[in-house]
Amino acid sequence: MASIQQRGERKFKITACNGYRANGQKRMQSRTIDVPGTVPKRGIMQYVHAQAEQLEKRFRYGIDQDERTPFEQYAAAWLARQKHYKPSTLAGYARQLEVVYPFIGGIPLARLRPLNLEELCGHLRARKTKTGQPVCEATVQKYLDTVSAVLEDAKRNDIIPYNPAHRVSKPHIEPKPQRIPSEYEMHRLLQCILQEGMTYRVFYLIAISTGLRRGEICALRWNSLHAGGCLRVERSRGMVLGQGIVESSTKNHRSREVVLPQLVADYLGDLMAEQARDGLCFAPDDLIFRTKSGPIHPDSFTRHLRRIYQKNGFPPEYHLHSLRHFFATYLLENNLSKQVAADLLGHADTAFLERTYCHPRSEAKQRAAGILNDLLAPEDDEAWEREQAEVKRQEAERQGREEKPQGRKAG
């Protein structure tokens, strides 16, 4: 807390902590203020305490933030404080905020009402995508969620009493069904992949057999590969608008290990041999997926797989991330522990895994019908009849015991 010293009838010295020195001592900074004559005597100390609070906030956040602060000004300061997000996530927040600033950026935080946010959503729904289609409701709600994150931070800092975004009603969005390859289609796809060049072949085989995200595979280095076919997943590479390719930690900022099937490990050895024949110099921290001109752009793998899908008649809904969905669903359908599957996919808990990646396929539903079919229509009719007769006999005996009089014996 800031300390206040009175130097005159309307003059006060405010001293507050402005960080710490290298030796751990507080760095104190002072400011002397004059209370305006328009402030009545009974309100002097209230005015001084308000100034002390603003000074502390300036030292803490680098900006005076109170209920009169415009939304755009507060959001920019909020964005600068979010150091724990990945660069791609921060870039996405920045793009979304730039879109909403023309509608609510100049409104002070204290005057921002649910009605303003409902009007913002209406403007967003009227926008068109690059293809000329209306913006979908899920995208509109993503913008509103970003605005809500800013306002929730203001509420947490006691700048506003409530978050107006929480009072905006959201239309229900029916989850879009995720279509993933069947086992037959996956066998077909594997045959197609094995006809590709070694670089693409190894990339897609790793995606199918480990469920790694695209950026995580692109960030793999030769020293990520350990004995026994273990891959250490620690980094991710992705495209950030305005920054190019950026490498950062994984999505949940945790490293994990996955184990490669022997076939994929063998193909990795073949890829290393091919790169050596092409004259690429090797170092332990070299990226696996690279050429003489440098690392391969992540979008190249997405576009190339899309061409494989189109060339071989696969549904247009399939994409590179479909391989990750197939990996998760295949593991769960084959009774692998949910905790193990979540760890392999890089999820903190099993709830998100079940909610996002559990897609019962037609084959599993057919097996479920077969299980019930065995119950409802057993192959051995005679055994079924014997079982029913036994049930009836036991029921008759039970009823007979209930009807037998329970008289007392004569003494």
C-alpha positions, -999 to 999 in steps of 0.1 A, spaced: 0 0 0 11 35 -8 21 58 21 6 94 24 23 123 41 5 157 44 28 186 35 2 214 37 -35 220 39 -40 207 3 -5 193 -5 3 156 0 33 134 -7 24 99 -20 51 72 -19 45 38 -36 65 7 -45 77 7 -82 92 -28 -84 122 -44 -68 160 -40 -72 183 -69 -80 191 -73 -43 154 -77 -35 149 -43 -20 118 -23 -29 122 6 -53 101 34 -38 89 64 -59 72 95 -46 49 121 -61 36 153 -46 0 164 -54 -20 195 -48 -57 189 -41 -78 212 -64 -98 240 -46 -130 226 -61 -127 196 -38 -145 203 -5 -125 198 28 -145 167 37 -135 151 4 -98 159 5 -86 125 19 -109 106 -4 -93 124 -34 -58 118 -21 -65 80 -16 -79 78 -51 -47 95 -65 -26 70 -45 -45 41 -59 -40 54 -95 -3 59 -88 0 22 -77 -18 10 -108 5 31 -130 35 15 -115 20 -20 -117 5 -18 -152 22 12 -168 -11 30 -173 -37 47 -152 -67 24 -153 -100 33 -138 -136 31 -148 -132 60 -172 -105 42 -192 -117 35 -227 -121 -1 -236 -94 1 -263 -68 16 -240 -75 -10 -213 -75 -39 -238 -41 -29 -252 -26 -29 -217 -43 -63 -210 -29 -78 -241 6 -66 -233 4 -84 -199 -5 -118 -213 30 -133 -214 18 -169 -208 0 -173 -241 17 -186 -273 25 -160 -300 -1 -174 -323 -28 -171 -296 -18 -135 -288 -18 -126 -325 -53 -140 -327 -65 -119 -298 -49 -88 -313 -67 -94 -346 -100 -99 -329 -96 -68 -308 -87 -47 -338 -121 -57 -353 -141 -47 -323 -123 -14 -315 -144 6 -341 -176 -4 -323 -167 -3 -286 -131 8 -283 -139 44 -273 -165 35 -247 -153 39 -210 -153 7 -191 -179 19 -166 -203 28 -195 -200 -4 -214 -234 -22 -212 -247 -56 -224 -267 -36 -251 -234 -23 -265 -221 -59 -268 -253 -72 -283 -250 -44 -310 -214 -55 -315 -225 -91 -321 -251 -78 -346 -224 -59 -366 -201 -90 -366 -229 -112 -379 -234 -88 -408 -197 -92 -418 -187 -114 -447 -158 -139 -449 -132 -139 -477 -155 -162 -497 -185 -139 -493 -203 -161 -468 -217 -146 -435 -196 -150 -404 -207 -181 -385 -221 -178 -350 -192 -197 -335 -168 -170 -348 -190 -142 -334 -189 -158 -300 -151 -161 -302 -149 -123 -306 -173 -119 -276 -152 -143 -255 -121 -122 -262 -140 -90 -251 -152 -109 -221 -116 -119 -211 -106 -82 -211 -137 -71 -191 -132 -100 -166 -97 -87 -160 -111 -52 -153 -137 -67 -129 -109 -87 -111 -90 -55 -106 -121 -38 -91 -124 -13 -119 -159 -24 -129 -185 -41 -106 -195 -68 -131 -187 -82 -165 -213 -70 -190 -203 -98 -215 -217 -124 -190 -251 -108 -194 -253 -112 -232 -274 -142 -243 -256 -165 -267 -276 -185 -293 -271 -222 -289 -246 -236 -314 -250 -272 -325 -216 -288 -325 -205 -295 -360 -199 -333 -364 -163 -342 -369 -159 -368 -397 -129 -390 -394 -116 -419 -416 -128 -454 -410 -103 -482 -407 -108 -492 -443 -102 -456 -454 -72 -454 -433 -57 -485 -449 -64 -469 -483 -48 -436 -472 -17 -455 -459 -12 -471 -493 -14 -436 -509 11 -421 -483 36 -449 -489 38 -438 -526 49 -403 -516 84 -389 -512 103 -398 -481 98 -364 -464 60 -364 -468 58 -401 -461 75 -398 -427 56 -367 -417 21 -383 -423 31 -416 -408 42 -398 -376 9 -379 -376 -12 -411 -379 9 -431 -354 13 -405 -327 -15 -380 -330 10 -351 -328 -2 -316 -340 12 -302 -372 33 -276 -354 47 -302 -330 58 -324 -359 74 -295 -377 94 -286 -346 109 -321 -342 147 -323 -342 170 -352 -346 179 -350 -309 142 -354 -301 145 -390 -311 157 -413 -283 164 -450 -279 134 -474 -282 117 -451 -308 108 -425 -282 101 -390 -294 104 -360 -270 78 -334 -279 88 -300 -265 83 -273 -291 58 -262 -318 63 -242 -350 35 -222 -366 26 -193 -388 18 -160 -370 4 -132 -391 29 -104 -394 57 -124 -377 62 -153 -401 71 -188 -387 74 -187 -349 87 -215 -326 73 -217 -291 64 -242 -264 36 -268 -270 0 -258 -266 -2 -267 -229 34 -255 -223 44 -291 -213 68 -316 -228 58 -352 -233 71 -384 -248 55 -406 -275 67 -440 -288 69 -446 -325 60 -479 -341 90 -497 -355 80 -492 -391 79 -454 -386 113 -454 -368 128 -473 -397 114 -448 -422 130 -420 -400 163 -437 -405 157 -438 -442 149 -401 -442 182 -394 -424 201 -414 -450 184 -396 -479 192 -362 -464 228 -373 -460 229 -383 -497 215 -349 -506 244 -332 -488 226 -318 -458 250 -313 -429 238 -329 -397 238 -314 -362 218 -329 -332 195 -298 -330 187 -298 -368 151 -299 -377 140 -332 -391 117 -318 -418 139 -294 -438 155 -290 -472 187 -273 -484 169 -240 -485 157 -243 -449 128 -256 -428 97 -267 -447 67 -244 -442 40 -261 -421 13 -251 -447 31 -273 -473 21 -305 -454 -15 -293 -452 -18 -285 -489 0 -317 -500 -23 -339 -480 -54 -321 -493 -42 -329 -528 -38 -366 -518 -73 -366 -505 -87 -350 -537 -67 -373 -560 -79 -405 -543 -115 -396 -538 -116 -390 -500 -143 -369 -486 -136 -331 -487 -142 -328 -449 -109 -346 -442 -79 -325 -434 -45 -330 -416 -60 -327 -381 -84 -355 -390 -54 -379 -385 -51 -367 -349 -89 -373 -344 -85 -408 -359 -56 -416 -336 -75 -406 -304 -107 -424 -315 -88 -456 -325 -71 -458 -291 -103 -453 -272 -122 -479 -293 -94 -504 -286 -97 -500 -248 -66 -480 -242 -66 -461 -209 -81 -426 -212 -54 -412 -191 -27 -427 -214 -45 -414 -245 -48 -379 -229 -11 -379 -221 -1 -390 -256 -22 -362 -271 -9 -336 -247 -41 -329 -228 -41 -321 -191 -72 -343 -183 -94 -369 -199 -125 -346 -199 -113 -325 -229 -102 -357 -246 -137 -373 -244 -155 -341 -252 -134 -332 -283 -118 -364 -297 -141 -392 -289 -160 -399 -321 -179 -433 -322 -176 -445 -357 -200 -467 -377 -178 -498 -371 -181 -493 -333 -218 -488 -336 -221 -520 -356 -202 -539 -329 -226 -525 -303 -256 -537 -323 -239 -571 -325 -235 -573 -288 -272 -566 -283 -281 -589 -311 -264 -618 -292 -286 -609 -262 -319 -606 -280 -315 -634 -305 -291 -662 -293 -280 -687 -318 -289 -717 -296 -327 -717 -295 -329 -749 -274 -306 -733 -248 -328 -702 -248 -359 -724 -242 -342 -743 -214 -332 -710 -198 -368 -696 -200 -382 -729 -185 -358 -726 -156 -369 -690 -150 -405 -700 -150 -399 -730 -126 -380 -707 -102 -408 -681 -103 -435 -709 -95 -415 -721 -65 -412 -685 -52 -449 -680 -55 -456 -713 -38 -435 -704 -8 -453 -671 -5 -488 -687 -6 -479 -715 20 -497 -706 53 -473 -697 82 -493 -713 111 -478 -716 147 -469 -751 160 -491 -765 188 -473 -767 222 
